[in-house]
Amino acid sequence: GSPCGCDLQLNYLGVLEGEERATRSDPSLFYWFYWGVPATPAAAYTVVYRSQLHSEELNIRTRQWQRLAPLAGFRAVQLEEDLDVVDATNTSTGVFSNVRNHMYGVQFGGQALLCQWGYSRLETVVKAGVLMNDVSLSAQASSVTGSPYNLSRDFYHTAFCGEFQLTWVYVFGPYMQGKLGYQALFLDGVALAPDQNDNFSVTTGEGFLDLGSS
């Protein structure tokens, strides 16, 4: 902090990688996925879904009131997802897709002290920001024979980012605190990988971006 009651905050939030996969013996899976129609469908396909999130923010927080500390700053969020449908026996053939959201913008909010009991307190933080979203979409359909089909698109769109925190804090001493709480991050106007697979054709390149919430 500083004598004027202002703090400079640097925060990072990340979900390094979450992955889900399932194998299905249903060749029709391929038919709706980026409009890919293989000449000889496989007996079974493995569907792989991966997602990772990174959020960095730099805020200035002012403490002019006892229970309320407004803040304002800059935030960058990266959301990247992969959704692939691959031959269960030959993982080099199938349709492979990737969606990247690179968001940058300003945010405003505040930290509030809800109540206090001795050395413990309950506080909350609320933030909201409008971000510019640079979306990159790519997909590739590969087969055993022939050249692969490739699809690549770039879009710009406005996104919204909201964050809520509720934290119980216990002060053990002048240099040590313990915290236990709940944190939620909401994104709107982002491209999610599962939403794109029936909107684009990997063979013709036609289609439109589907934006949703996370």
C-alpha positions, 0 to 999 in steps of 0.5 A, spaced: 500 500 500 501 507 499 500 513 504 494 515 499 491 509 500 492 506 494 494 498 492 497 495 486 494 488 485 497 483 480 493 477 480 493 470 476 488 465 475 489 459 471 486 452 469 492 449 466 488 443 462 482 439 463 481 433 458 475 428 457 475 423 452 470 417 450 470 412 445 463 410 441 462 405 435 458 410 432 460 412 425 455 417 424 459 421 429 463 423 423 457 426 419 455 432 423 462 434 425 465 439 421 460 436 416 466 431 414 464 425 411 469 419 410 469 415 404 470 409 409 467 410 416 471 407 422 468 402 426 469 406 432 471 413 434 474 417 440 472 424 442 477 428 445 475 435 449 480 439 452 480 446 455 485 451 458 484 458 461 489 463 463 487 470 466 492 475 468 490 482 471 493 489 473 488 493 478 489 499 482 485 499 488 483 505 493 482 504 500 478 511 502 473 508 506 473 503 511 468 497 508 469 499 501 475 499 496 473 500 489 478 498 483 480 499 476 485 495 471 486 491 465 485 484 464 487 479 459 484 472 458 486 466 454 481 461 453 483 455 448 479 449 447 480 442 442 475 438 440 477 432 436 474 426 433 479 421 431 479 413 429 480 409 435 485 405 431 488 410 427 489 416 431 492 420 425 485 420 421 479 424 423 477 431 424 481 435 429 479 442 431 482 448 435 479 454 438 483 460 441 480 466 445 485 472 446 481 477 450 484 484 452 480 490 456 479 494 462 475 492 468 472 495 474 469 493 481 470 493 488 472 489 495 467 490 500 468 488 508 461 484 509 462 483 517 468 482 522 468 478 528 475 479 532 480 476 528 476 474 522 472 477 517 468 476 511 469 480 505 467 479 497 470 482 491 466 483 484 469 485 478 466 486 471 469 488 464 468 489 457 474 485 453 476 485 445 476 478 443 480 475 438 478 469 436 482 464 432 478 457 429 482 452 425 480 445 423 483 439 419 480 433 416 485 427 415 484 420 412 489 415 410 489 417 403 489 423 400 491 430 402 487 433 408 482 439 408 484 445 412 480 450 415 482 457 418 478 463 420 479 469 425 474 473 428 474 480 432 468 480 437 466 484 444 466 479 450 464 480 457 468 478 463 465 478 470 468 475 477 465 474 484 469 472 490 466 470 497 472 469 502 473 468 509 479 471 512 482 469 519 488 474 521 493 469 525 498 475 526 501 482 523 504 477 517 500 471 516 493 470 514 488 464 512 483 464 507 477 460 505 472 462 500 469 461 493 471 464 486 467 464 480 469 467 473 463 468 468 465 469 460 460 471 455 461 472 447 467 467 447 467 461 442 467 454 445 469 448 441 463 444 441 459 450 438 463 450 432 462 443 429 456 444 426 457 451 423 463 450 419 464 445 413 471 443 413 471 441 406 468 448 403 470 453 408 463 456 409 460 457 416 459 462 421 462 463 428 457 461 434 459 465 441 456 463 447 458 463 455 462 459 459 
